[in-house]
Amino acid sequence: MTAPPATARRQGGFTLIELIVVLAIIAAVSAIAYTYLTPLAARVQMAYERDDLERQLLALPQRVRLGGHGGILTEHSGDNLPAGTPIPVEGAAKTGSPLEDWQVLRLELPAGWRLQMPAPIFYHFSGACEGGHVAFVHPPEALRYVLNAPLCRPIRNDRAPSG
């Protein structure tokens, strides 16, 4: 009996070298994709948080109207304080009744964000507001908005507020 030729002995399949080369290619492509997808995920998260902050600002007049009392937006509006915690507010409303029941309006800020304002913004029980500037800061990003009276729709303004 003679031995079969060497090519006939080999059965279907891949050699170890072929598998290692394929795994190395997959690892290289994954490393390249990871470097591009990581910043993309951060940008998507930032866009989602920005949209949520804008939505909360846009909903403030409606919240005040439904609550039936005036509200004040301050730098402490985003602090994680229990409901009913008194917060000192500097300034007074320009218009409206002195009998208006002013309450601090709360915002739910995403982790790492801070609220900055040069002066408190007063929302009257009718939903009208007196306008002002608001900045949401998450270093290195700063989202600045102008709230023009009486509707106070947030308008993006990347310049620092004057005064």
KAURRA-V867977 format. One record per run of one state. SS is the DSSP state (h for helix, s for strand, l for the rest). FROM is the first residue (numbers start at 1). TO is the last residue. Records with the same first field share a line. If there is no record, write none. Layout:
SS: FROM-TO, FROM-TO
//
This chain:
l: 1-5, 10-15, 68-70, 74-74, 79-102, 105-113, 117-120, 124-128, 130-131, 139-140, 148-153, 157-163
h: 6-9, 16-67, 75-78
s: 71-73, 103-104, 114-116, 121-123, 129-129, 132-138, 141-147, 154-156
//
